[in-house]
Amino acid sequence: MINETPGTSPQNVNVNPSAQPRNMRLTPRGATSSPLSRRFPEVRGGQCEFCGTLDPTQPGDKQYKLCPHYRGMDLKCVYCPPSKDQDEVVRNSTLNVAEHPYRPGELIVWCKSFECSKKHEEAFKTAS
């Protein structure tokens, strides 16, 4: 009788050959890269998309100032011209809110108008 310790003898293992990394295709690198940033709830018509109406006695376009996400903040589109009434923008538009991709801790706010969205895309487009 051969003195073998259990578990030291060769064992057959079924391995799916296509599941091995060496058999998979590498994903090609994209032609362009873009910065990433953390997104926060949109402000739609002055209301936080997550919180909605918190105080029915306050106007709808001021509700975002009561929610825990934007309490006490005065959000304004950074791309709208200064001559544009920012309260009107908040009342009649959707504001996107994101962390600045290159300066963590800073927020960027832009409305969903075509011009401002285009300016935002161009501001963070990277050269290929």
C-alpha positions in Angstrom: 0.0 0.0 0.0 1.3 3.4 -1.0 1.4 6.0 1.7 -0.3 9.0 0.1 -1.7 12.0 1.9 -5.3 12.8 0.8 -5.4 15.8 -1.6 -1.8 15.3 -3.0 -2.7 13.1 -5.9 -3.5 14.6 -9.3 -7.1 15.5 -9.8 -9.1 16.2 -12.9 -10.8 19.5 -13.0 -13.3 20.6 -15.7 -12.4 24.1 -16.8 -14.3 25.9 -19.4 -11.6 27.0 -21.9 -13.4 30.1 -23.0 -13.6 31.4 -19.4 -9.8 31.7 -19.2 -8.4 35.3 -19.6 -5.9 34.2 -22.2 -8.8 33.1 -24.4 -10.7 36.4 -24.2 -10.3 39.3 -26.5 -8.9 42.5 -25.2 -11.1 45.5 -25.3 -9.5 48.1 -27.5 -8.7 51.5 -26.0 -11.2 54.2 -27.0 -10.2 56.9 -29.4 -11.0 59.6 -26.9 -11.4 59.7 -23.2 -13.6 61.9 -21.1 -13.4 63.1 -17.5 -15.8 61.5 -15.1 -17.6 63.2 -12.2 -20.2 62.3 -9.6 -23.7 63.4 -10.5 -26.3 64.6 -8.0 -30.1 64.8 -8.2 -31.5 67.1 -10.9 -33.5 70.2 -10.0 -36.6 70.2 -12.1 -38.7 73.3 -12.0 -37.1 74.2 -8.7 -37.7 70.8 -7.1 -35.1 68.2 -6.2 -35.9 65.1 -8.3 -35.4 62.9 -5.2 -37.2 64.9 -2.6 -40.0 66.7 -4.5 -42.3 69.0 -2.5 -41.2 69.2 1.2 -43.2 72.3 2.4 -46.5 72.9 0.6 -46.5 76.5 1.9 -43.4 77.4 0.0 -43.4 78.1 -3.8 -42.5 75.2 -6.0 -39.4 76.8 -7.5 -37.9 77.2 -4.1 -38.4 73.6 -2.8 -34.8 72.5 -3.7 -33.5 75.0 -1.1 -35.4 72.9 1.6 -34.2 69.4 0.7 -31.1 67.9 2.4 -29.2 67.8 -1.0 -29.3 71.5 -1.7 -30.4 73.1 1.6 -29.4 76.8 1.7 -27.8 76.7 -1.7 -28.7 79.1 -4.6 -28.2 77.1 -7.7 -27.5 78.9 -11.0 -26.5 77.8 -14.5 -22.8 78.6 -15.0 -23.2 78.8 -18.8 -26.3 81.1 -19.0 -25.4 84.8 -19.8 -25.6 87.1 -16.8 -28.4 89.1 -18.4 -30.7 86.0 -18.2 -32.9 85.9 -15.1 -31.6 82.9 -13.1 -34.8 82.5 -11.1 -36.6 82.1 -14.4 -34.1 79.5 -15.5 -34.7 77.5 -12.2 -38.4 77.8 -12.6 -38.7 76.7 -16.3 -35.7 74.4 -16.8 -34.0 71.3 -15.4 -30.7 71.9 -13.7 -28.0 69.3 -13.9 -25.7 69.2 -10.9 -22.3 67.4 -10.9 -19.0 67.5 -9.1 -16.3 69.3 -11.1 -14.2 66.5 -12.7 -10.8 68.2 -12.1 -11.6 70.0 -8.8 -13.3 67.6 -6.4 -15.5 69.4 -3.9 -16.7 72.0 -6.4 -20.1 71.7 -8.1 -21.0 72.6 -11.6 -24.6 73.5 -12.4 -25.9 73.8 -15.9 -29.4 74.0 -17.4 -30.7 71.6 -20.1 -30.9 74.2 -22.7 -29.2 73.2 -26.0 -26.7 76.1 -25.8 -25.7 75.5 -22.2 -25.4 71.7 -22.6 -23.3 72.2 -25.7 -21.0 74.6 -23.8 -20.7 72.1 -21.0 -19.7 69.3 -23.3 -17.1 71.5 -25.1 -15.7 72.7 -21.7 -14.8 69.1 -20.7 -14.0 67.6 -24.1 -10.5 66.2 -24.1 -8.1 66.3 -27.0 -7.5 62.9 -28.6 
